[in-house]
Amino acid sequence: MNESAFTFCPHDGTRLTEHIEEGIPRPRCPSCGFIDYCNPKPCVAVLIEEHGRILVGRRAKEPAKGFWDILGGFIDAGETAENAVHREVLEECGLRVTIARYLGSFSDTYGPRGIPTLNLGFVAVSTGGEARADSDVAELRWFAPDELPETWAFPHQQAMIEAWRRLAGGAVRPIHDLTTEEAYRLVRDHFGHPLPPLDAIENEDWGRDYVLQHFQRHTAEELASAGLIWEENETR
């Protein structure tokens, strides 16, 4: 029988028995028919990125107290994963963020009872607030890729870090860091704006500003989809 969170039915208290469904043993209540499918609890895990570094927190509570941990937590009932990203990040480190990437899903377990979890991994960038450790976070620290911890609070987090490392050009870049040619190709190819030939504008004093102004037509979320962000001191 699959490992279950229940010995007795949570609805009527009857002892669960083994039930075979599609060849898989499931705990089932013989009285009311409740079946425990042992479904994982959905969670979000968020890598906040800035200038190629990521922000992580040291856990203040068990399980895994004292270990470095990717920010995030359980998704509340009725909440989207995206809303959970914003809520958890604000609760744990005081930052407001824009989601830049979805990294994928990572299975794991949580706590001494081995509660199954499904962790949805995101990369985000800060859009405001002041970083401060709060909630179940004891300490915050920015890590460059070659400085990251070797041991994490939960096994899935190493897989998530590896997924982040595999991102081709995965760093979220400030728009002002783009060369004129890079900006030109993003405006034309990613966002679909018609532009004059590159060689007609790239050497002109006005050429760079002409290309960059096209980014102003897009929301922060649309820019993040291309791995871009307007920094707070940039004029839109």
C-alpha positions in Angstrom: 0.0 0.0 0.0 1.2 3.5 -0.8 2.5 5.5 2.2 -0.5 7.6 3.4 -0.9 10.6 5.6 -3.9 8.8 7.1 -4.5 5.6 9.0 -8.2 6.4 9.5 -10.6 8.1 7.2 -10.5 11.9 7.7 -14.3 12.0 7.0 -15.8 9.3 9.2 -12.9 7.7 11.2 -13.1 4.3 9.6 -9.7 2.4 9.4 -8.4 2.6 5.8 -7.8 -0.6 3.9 -5.9 -1.4 0.7 -7.7 -0.9 -2.6 -6.2 -1.7 -6.0 -7.0 1.0 -8.6 -5.5 0.7 -12.1 -2.9 -1.7 -10.7 -1.8 0.7 -7.9 -2.6 0.0 -4.2 -4.4 3.0 -2.6 -5.6 3.5 1.0 -9.4 3.5 0.8 -12.3 3.9 3.3 -14.6 0.9 3.1 -17.4 2.9 4.6 -17.6 6.2 2.6 -15.3 5.3 -0.4 -12.7 8.0 0.3 -9.4 7.2 -1.4 -6.1 8.8 -0.4 -4.1 9.3 -3.6 -1.2 10.7 -1.7 -1.1 13.7 -4.0 1.9 16.2 -3.5 1.3 19.6 -2.0 2.1 22.4 -4.5 4.8 24.8 -3.6 6.7 27.7 -5.2 10.5 28.1 -5.1 12.0 31.5 -6.2 15.5 32.5 -7.3 15.7 36.3 -7.1 18.4 37.4 -9.5 20.4 40.6 -9.7 23.6 41.1 -11.8 24.1 37.4 -12.1 23.8 36.7 -8.4 20.8 35.0 -6.6 19.3 35.7 -3.2 18.8 32.8 -0.9 17.9 32.5 2.8 19.2 30.5 5.8 16.3 28.6 7.5 15.4 29.8 11.0 13.2 26.8 11.7 13.0 23.0 11.4 13.0 21.1 9.1 16.6 21.8 8.0 17.2 24.7 10.4 20.4 26.5 9.6 20.7 25.3 6.0 20.6 27.5 3.0 17.2 27.5 1.4 15.6 28.8 -1.8 12.9 31.3 -1.0 9.3 30.1 -1.3 6.7 28.0 0.3 3.3 26.2 0.0 0.6 27.6 -2.3 -2.5 28.5 -0.4 -5.9 27.2 -1.4 -7.4 29.3 -4.1 -4.1 31.0 -4.9 -2.2 30.8 -8.2 1.4 29.9 -8.3 2.3 33.4 -9.5 0.4 35.0 -6.6 2.2 32.7 -4.2 5.6 33.8 -5.6 4.8 37.4 -4.8 3.3 36.7 -1.4 6.1 34.3 -0.2 8.9 36.6 -1.4 7.4 39.6 0.3 6.8 37.6 3.5 10.3 36.1 3.6 12.5 38.9 2.4 10.5 42.1 1.9 11.0 42.5 -1.8 8.5 43.0 -4.6 9.3 41.1 -7.7 8.5 40.4 -11.3 8.6 36.9 -12.6 11.2 36.5 -15.3 11.4 32.7 -16.0 9.7 29.5 -15.2 12.4 26.8 -14.5 10.3 23.7 -14.2 8.8 21.4 -11.5 10.8 19.5 -8.9 9.4 16.8 -6.7 10.5 16.3 -3.1 9.3 15.6 0.4 9.0 17.9 3.4 9.4 17.3 7.1 9.8 14.2 9.3 6.5 12.7 7.9 7.8 12.9 4.4 4.9 15.0 3.0 5.2 14.8 -0.8 5.7 18.2 -2.5 5.8 19.5 -6.1 7.9 22.6 -6.2 7.4 25.0 -9.1 10.6 26.8 -9.8 10.8 30.5 -10.9 13.4 33.1 -11.5 12.4 36.6 -10.5 13.9 40.1 -10.3 13.3 42.7 -7.7 11.2 45.7 -8.5 11.1 47.4 -5.1 11.3 47.0 -1.4 14.3 46.5 0.9 15.8 43.0 1.5 15.4 41.9 5.1 15.1 38.4 6.6 11.7 37.7 8.0 9.1 34.9 8.6 11.1 31.6 8.8 14.3 33.1 7.3 17.2 33.8 9.6 19.6 35.4 7.1 19.7 36.5 3.5 22.7 36.5 1.3 23.5 37.2 -2.4 25.6 34.4 -4.0 27.5 34.5 -7.3 27.2 31.2 -9.3 30.7 30.0 -8.1 29.9 30.9 -4.5 26.7 28.9 -4.1 26.4 26.4 -1.2 27.2 22.8 -1.8 24.4 21.6 0.6 20.8 22.8 0.5 17.9 22.4 2.9 16.0 20.1 0.5 17.2 17.7 -2.2 15.2 19.3 -5.1 17.0 22.6 -4.6 20.3 21.3 -6.1 18.3 20.2 -9.2 16.7 23.6 -9.4 20.1 25.3 -9.2 21.4 23.1 -11.9 18.4 24.0 -14.1 19.2 27.7 -13.5 22.8 27.2 -14.5 21.8 25.5 -17.7 19.7 28.5 -18.9 21.3 29.8 -22.0 22.0 33.5 -21.3 19.8 32.9 -18.2 20.8 36.1 -16.4 18.2 38.8 -16.4 19.8 41.9 -17.9 19.2 45.6 -17.4 18.2 47.1 -20.7 20.9 49.8 -20.5 23.5 47.0 -20.5 22.5 45.9 -24.0 24.7 46.8 -27.0 22.9 48.6 -29.8 23.0 45.4 -31.9 21.6 43.2 -29.0 18.8 45.7 -28.4 18.1 45.9 -32.2 17.7 42.1 -32.5 15.5 41.8 -29.5 13.2 44.6 -30.6 13.0 43.2 -34.1 13.0 39.4 -33.5 11.5 38.9 -30.1 9.0 41.8 -30.0 8.3 42.1 -33.7 8.8 45.8 -34.2 9.8 46.8 -37.8 13.1 48.7 -37.8 15.4 50.2 -40.5 18.5 48.1 -41.4 20.9 47.8 -38.5 23.9 49.3 -40.5 21.8 52.4 -41.1 21.4 53.3 -37.5 24.0 51.6 -35.3 26.7 54.2 -35.9 24.4 57.2 -35.5 24.4 59.2 -32.3 20.6 58.8 -32.1 20.5 55.1 -33.1 20.8 53.5 -29.7 18.1 55.7 -28.1 15.9 55.1 -31.2 16.1 51.3 -30.6 15.7 51.4 -26.8 12.5 53.5 -27.0 10.7 50.6 -28.5 11.1 48.7 -25.2 9.0 51.4 -23.5 5.9 50.0 -25.2 6.0 46.8 -23.2 5.1 45.9 -19.6 7.6 44.7 -17.1 6.2 41.1 -17.5 6.7 41.3 -21.3 10.2 42.5 -20.9 11.0 39.8 -18.3 9.9 37.2 -20.9 12.9 38.3 -22.9 15.2 38.3 -19.8 15.2 42.1 -19.5 14.4 44.6 -16.8 14.3 48.4 -16.5 16.3 49.2 -13.5 14.9 51.7 -11.0 17.2 54.5 -12.1 16.3 54.2 -15.7 13.8 56.5 -17.4 11.0 54.8 -19.2 
